[in-house]
Amino acid sequence: MNELLSFLEAEGVNAALLQGVSAFREVYPAAPEQRGRIPSPEYFYYGKRTWELALAALLAGKNLLLAGPKATGKNVLSENLAALFGRPMWNVSFHINTDAAALVGTDTYDGHAVVFRPGPIWLCAQQGGFGVLDEINMAKNEALAVLHAALDFRRSLDVPGYDKIALRPETRFIATMNYGYAGTRDLNEALTSRFAVLDMPVIAEEDLQKLISRRYPGINARICGQLVKLYGELERKAESAEISDSALDLRGLLDALALMEKGLHSGDALEMCLVNKTFDSYERGLIRDVIAARIPADLTRADVFAG
């Protein structure tokens, strides 16, 4: 937490908000048995304004919906927030077959009797965790109705035949959703109204440069700059529909650097982690051309990490 807090202070995030987080942690310290669920982020989210909006919402006791296109850091920010607030995190990945039992819990046989096996939302409510509802618009609205009482002023979960529990005051829910993915649907108004909605921006070039440099401090500054320009060019081509957004993959760009660090040539690493994310041969050719204009294919580990 100290490293993340120092990072946010260096980024110029509002000091009053950071003091609010520190006060929250003092009032709601994590129990020793919960510490294994508190994230230790590999990456920090870059974006001062987004941080401030998210912190203000959570400190005000609101649930947060992070909405936006792919590669905007929704899951990274969710994990960062749980780590900063020092809360155990439960992650629920939604899909079309997600039902209420998968969220709250269900009956199971323990070898002696039928007992209630609590689901992630129940555990999150009971232990004051941060529940990350990933791709919330993939699930059917009727499955999400079970969350209504947990997300509004009632702040409770009621399982017929078992018990009704009140959410601990430190419990928060952070939902994420992408636009336009196959299988997604619009959230109904009743559910959306229970969140403060944050429209996630695409990472700025300056922030991407800082992200790469922090993760790979030995990277050649010129190569880092070219990778940032490459990502920006892929983004512009995706926005203008010259290519799909398959190759617009920030994880893929960072994965390519990880492969280069292990000894792969730049061309092979970028082919595996960016070019091959699309399965259309014509589009692959376009993406290869964009990459070739920025990054030579024969760069070695010594070339890339000679900073």
Disulfide bonds with the S-S distance in Angstrom:
none
